[in-house]
């Protein structure tokens, strides 16, 4: 009896460890590997330097963490595409490179500090229709002008209920690399990880007209779980 309980207890401990130490996004592996190699090299030169290297490597691994998230089971909800703080809720036209009309749409902007999880997530079940990259400047991502001026990668997504949403990854003051791993035609699910921005950034979500925004500036979001808006049903826009 006791031996039968031991494997179950071990599995429970493994599950707890995985929840406490989330997996790492593949884009972070080269950095962490380099950090580990550097730390091992520093051990032969200076224990203090090796300790600093180990701390820096651990911080790098934490930056690239990709925790499991469980989105709400409601196809009319758009969940947060990123962890962070809502910096603004305002109407704005979608990025011009996607070829959409210039009419303002509800836009929710989420600012990611260096302490937030930095992977980006799909806001709704649906299909990727278009992805466009545009080079730009590197203003601080918490500034409103960052949406227009900064380097960005924009994705047009059609939800399972036929609504068009736009998610934009925006580089920040320190960020110099945007990773977007989806392509037009990909079928995606709410909460799926699809990209990453290194290091410090902003993510904008453009919603269909008639959407009811459920968050306000200053609120903290959990990517893949926090409901940002309720989408209108087809014919209600």
SVG drawing of the C-alpha trace seen along z (x, -y; Angstrom):
<svg xmlns="http://www.w3.org/2000/svg" viewBox="-27 -60 69 62">
<polyline fill="none" stroke="black" stroke-width="0.4" points="0.0,0.0 2.8,-2.4 4.8,-1.6 1.8,-2.2 1.3,-5.7 5.0,-6.6 4.8,-6.9 1.7,-9.1 3.4,-11.3 6.5,-11.6 4.3,-12.5 2.6,-15.2 6.0,-16.6 7.1,-16.7 3.8,-18.5 4.4,-21.0 8.0,-21.6 6.8,-22.2 4.2,-24.8 6.8,-26.5 9.6,-26.4 7.8,-27.0 9.4,-25.9 11.5,-28.2 10.7,-29.6 13.1,-28.1 14.3,-31.6 15.9,-31.8 18.0,-28.6 21.0,-30.1 21.3,-32.9 21.0,-30.6 23.4,-28.1 25.9,-30.8 25.4,-32.0 26.0,-28.5 29.2,-28.1 30.5,-31.5 29.7,-30.8 31.6,-27.5 34.6,-29.3 34.5,-32.0 34.7,-29.3 38.4,-28.8 39.1,-32.5 37.1,-33.9 34.4,-32.5 32.8,-35.9 32.6,-36.4 31.2,-32.9 28.5,-33.7 27.5,-36.9 27.4,-34.9 25.1,-32.3 22.8,-35.0 22.7,-36.7 22.0,-33.3 19.1,-32.6 17.7,-36.0 17.9,-35.4 16.2,-32.0 13.4,-33.7 12.9,-36.3 12.3,-33.6 9.8,-31.6 6.7,-30.3 4.2,-29.3 1.2,-27.2 -2.1,-29.2 -5.7,-28.1 -8.0,-30.5 -11.7,-30.9 -14.0,-28.7 -16.0,-31.4 -15.5,-32.1 -16.9,-35.7 -14.0,-36.7 -10.6,-38.1 -7.9,-37.2 -4.8,-39.2 -2.0,-38.6 0.6,-39.4 1.4,-39.7 1.8,-43.3 0.0,-46.5 -2.8,-48.1 -1.2,-51.4 -4.1,-52.7 -7.5,-52.0 -8.3,-54.1 -9.7,-54.0 -7.0,-53.9 -6.7,-52.7 -5.0,-49.3 -1.4,-49.3 -1.5,-50.3 0.8,-47.4 -2.1,-45.0 -4.2,-46.6 -7.3,-47.2 -9.5,-50.3 -8.4,-53.4 -11.5,-53.5 -10.5,-53.7 -11.0,-50.4 -10.9,-49.9 -7.3,-49.3 -6.0,-47.9 -2.2,-48.5 -0.3,-46.3 3.2,-47.4 5.6,-44.6 8.3,-45.5 11.5,-43.4 9.9,-41.5 6.8,-40.3 6.5,-37.1 7.6,-38.1 6.0,-35.6 2.9,-36.7 -0.3,-34.6 -3.2,-34.2 -6.3,-36.1 -9.0,-34.0 -9.5,-30.7 -9.2,-31.2 -6.9,-31.5 -4.0,-33.7 -4.8,-35.7 -1.8,-38.0 1.5,-38.8 3.5,-41.9 6.8,-43.3 7.7,-46.9 11.1,-48.4 11.0,-51.5 12.4,-53.4 12.9,-52.2 11.1,-54.7 10.2,-53.6 7.3,-51.2 5.1,-52.9 4.8,-56.0 1.7,-56.3 3.8,-57.2 5.5,-53.8 2.4,-52.2 3.1,-54.3 6.8,-54.9 8.5,-51.8 9.6,-48.6 6.7,-46.1 5.2,-42.9 1.5,-42.9 -0.8,-39.9 -4.4,-39.8 -6.4,-37.1 -9.9,-35.9 -11.7,-34.4 -13.8,-31.3 -17.0,-33.4 -15.8,-35.5 -14.4,-38.6 -11.1,-40.2 -8.6,-41.1 -5.1,-42.6 -2.3,-41.8 0.9,-44.0 4.2,-43.2 6.1,-46.5 9.8,-46.8 10.8,-49.0 13.7,-51.1 15.9,-48.1 14.2,-45.5 15.9,-44.8 14.4,-41.5 10.8,-40.5 10.0,-36.8 6.8,-35.8 6.4,-32.1 3.0,-32.0 2.3,-32.2 -0.9,-32.9 -3.2,-29.9 -2.1,-28.6 -5.0,-27.4 -4.5,-28.8 -6.2,-28.5 -6.7,-31.1 -3.7,-31.1 -1.2,-29.6 2.2,-31.1 3.1,-32.6 5.9,-35.0 8.4,-36.8 10.0,-40.3 13.5,-40.8 13.8,-42.7 11.0,-45.0 8.1,-45.8 4.5,-46.5 1.6,-44.6 -1.5,-46.2 -4.7,-44.4 -7.1,-46.0 -10.7,-44.8 -13.8,-44.8 -16.2,-47.7 -18.9,-47.0 -16.5,-45.1 -17.0,-45.7 -13.6,-46.4 -13.4,-44.8 -10.2,-46.3 -8.9,-49.8 -5.5,-51.5 -3.4,-50.4 -4.9,-46.9 -2.4,-44.0 -3.1,-41.3 -2.2,-37.6 -1.5,-36.6 -3.9,-33.9 -6.2,-34.2 -7.3,-37.8 -10.4,-38.7 -9.7,-42.0 -13.0,-42.3 -16.2,-40.7 -16.6,-40.5 -19.8,-41.3 -21.6,-38.4 -21.6,-38.5 -24.2,-41.0 -23.9,-43.1 -21.0,-45.2"/>
</svg>
